[in-house]
Amino acid sequence: MDAEKWGEILDRVKAQFEAVEHSKALGEDGIGETETLIFVAPLGKIKLVMTTRPVILDKKVVGAHRRGLSKGQYEYIYSDTETTRRLEAFQEKDGEWVIIDNSIF
């Protein structure tokens, strides 16, 4: 999904439903960006999470991996120009966010 399509989804959701929260944050490991939109729909509270990360070009082993003794460590080489995007949808049920099966879309 490209940035233009994501922008269209945000505009459409904000026009049709009540937006509770819209935020952007740094990715989990400090790489990339996560944008979250929480809104109230007829199904209840829905959370859309768009994760944008650079494409991984290479993966190098930094530490030794010995079975049972230590965990192998990796160093990733990221692209400066290419990115990947992933959209996830969640529904709030009993106070917890449950992922919505994307096959219904």
Protein Blocks (a to p, Z undefined) as FASTA:
>chain_A
ZZklmmmmmmmmmmmmccfbdcddddfkopajddddddddfkbccddddddddddfbdcd
fbdcdehkaccdddddddfkbccddddddddeehiacdddfklZZ
